[in-house]
Amino acid sequence: MIEEAEERGLLKPGYTILEPTSGNTGIGLAMGAAVKGYKCIVVMPDKMSIEKVDTLKALGAEVIRTPTEAGFELPGGVMPVTQQLQRERPNIVILNQFINPGNPLSHYDGTASEIIEQLDGKVDMIVTGAGTGGTVTGLGRKLKEHNRNCKVICSDPIGSVMAIPASLNETDCKYWEVEGVGYEFIPTACDVEVIDEWIKYGDKDAFETARKLIVEEGLLCGGSAGGNMYAALQAAKSLGEGQNVVVILPDNIRNHLTKFVSDNWMEARNFSDSVNIHNHKWWDHQVSTIIMDTPITIKVDLSIQEAVRIMKKHNLDQLPVLNHDGSIRGAVYLTHLLGKMLNGMVTVSDPVLSALYKQYVKIGKSCSIGRAARILEKDPFVLVTDLGLDNYHVVLTEKVIGMLTQKDILQYVANA
C-alpha cells in the first residue's frame, strides 16, 4: 500500500501516513514508515491491547484511541476521527486498508503464491478470518484461479455482521473480545463472492483453541488464530483423507500478553475457572460476606477537575461513573487518567466521559472471594454489582453496591 501510494505520487517525502486500524496493519505501516522516513499516525479503538500501543509507539508512531462503543463510523469512532485529523493536519495520506486494492493484492501476489509453492498447489481448503477482508479476498481469488474446487472458509466472531447469510449473525451479543476481526459492516476490500462458507465462533471458542495451539503445538499465536483454527476443525470434517487444509494464523502472542495469555484475564471474563489449588478455606465464600461501603459514584458530565477533587478528599484511586439513569458507564481510574492528561488527550475542564477507564471487571455479590482474588492479582479494582431482574430473569437494572481492591481482599484473607 505504501509503495503503490508512492508510485501514484500521493505519498511524498515529509508526508505522514494516517491509518484507522485494529493494530496489525497499523504496525506494518509504522514499520514501513520507519524504514522510509515517513511520520505515522494510527487511530485505534480502546478495545485493542496495550501491547499494540507500545509496539506502535516504539516504532515512532502517534497513537490515538477511540471509544470501542463508537464503532467504525459513529461520531467519535475510528473513521470520523481519522477524517478529522486529515482535515486538521497538512500533508497527510490515509492509505485506508478498508478500501485499498493494495490490501488484497498483497495477499494475492504474496501470501497465496507462497502457499501454492510450498504445497505444490495441493490446497483443498483455506480457512481465515476477515477484518478488512483483504486476506480472504487475496487468498480466495488466487487459490481459486489455481484450483477452482478449493474451498474458502471464513471465520467470524459472534457479534460481527460480516457473515453471509445474514441469519448467521443473529445474536444479542454486540461486543467480542477477539481483536482484529469482525465488523458491523462489510468493508469494500472484502469480496464475499470468493467465500464458500462462513463459520461463527465465540470468544471462549477462540481463546481456548489458541491456548491449545500454544501448549500442545508450540505455536505462539493470537486469539483470532484460535478462531480460525476452531472454524477449520469444523470445516475439515467435510474433506476426505489426504486433502490439505491451510489455516491462517495471522497474529502472535506479542499483542496479547496481558489478555488471553494471562490466566487471570481469562478467569476474570469467565473463559476459564478459578481453581482453589491451595485449598484456601475462604475461597468459596461469597464477596457479599466482605463488609463494603456503598461506593461514591459520579455522573458522566462531571468535570475531570471535580472528579480529582473527590478522589483526593476521600483518598480514592477510582470512582465508578454512571449515566443519568443510574446505569454503569465506566470508571475514572487515577493511573489511566494521569496518562491521558500527560499525553494531552484531555484537560481538567473536560467531562469524565472523555477519560473513562473501561477495562475494569464487574462481579456479582455471589461471586466467590477466590475468583475475586484471582482477578485482583492483576486488576486494580473490581466493581460489585446487583442485578434487578423481572419475572423472566431479564436484567432490568444493574446497581453498583461495592468496590473491592487488593487491600480489601488482603484484609479479609488475613482475618479469615
Secondary structure as UniProt FT lines:
FT   HELIX           2..7
FT   TURN            8..9
FT   TURN            13..14
FT   STRAND          16..20
FT   HELIX           24..36
FT   STRAND          39..45
FT   TURN            46..47
FT   HELIX           50..58
FT   TURN            59..60
FT   STRAND          62..66
FT   HELIX           68..70
FT   TURN            71..73
FT   TURN            75..76
FT   HELIX           78..88
FT   STRAND          92..94
FT   TURN            97..99
FT   HELIX           102..106
FT   HELIX           107..111
FT   HELIX           112..118
FT   TURN            119..121
FT   STRAND          125..129
FT   HELIX           134..146
FT   TURN            148..149
FT   STRAND          151..157
FT   TURN            158..159
FT   HELIX           166..169
FT   TURN            188..189
FT   HELIX           192..194
FT   STRAND          197..201
FT   HELIX           203..217
FT   HELIX           223..235
FT   HELIX           236..238
FT   TURN            241..242
FT   STRAND          245..247
FT   HELIX           253..256
FT   TURN            257..261
FT   HELIX           263..268
FT   TURN            269..270
FT   TURN            277..278
FT   TURN            281..284
FT   HELIX           287..289
FT   STRAND          298..299
FT   TURN            300..301
FT   HELIX           304..313
FT   TURN            314..315
FT   STRAND          318..322
FT   TURN            324..325
FT   STRAND          328..333
FT   HELIX           334..342
FT   TURN            343..344
FT   TURN            348..349
FT   HELIX           352..355
FT   STRAND          361..364
FT   TURN            365..366
FT   HELIX           369..376
FT   TURN            377..378
FT   STRAND          381..389
FT   TURN            391..392
FT   STRAND          395..405
FT   HELIX           406..415
//
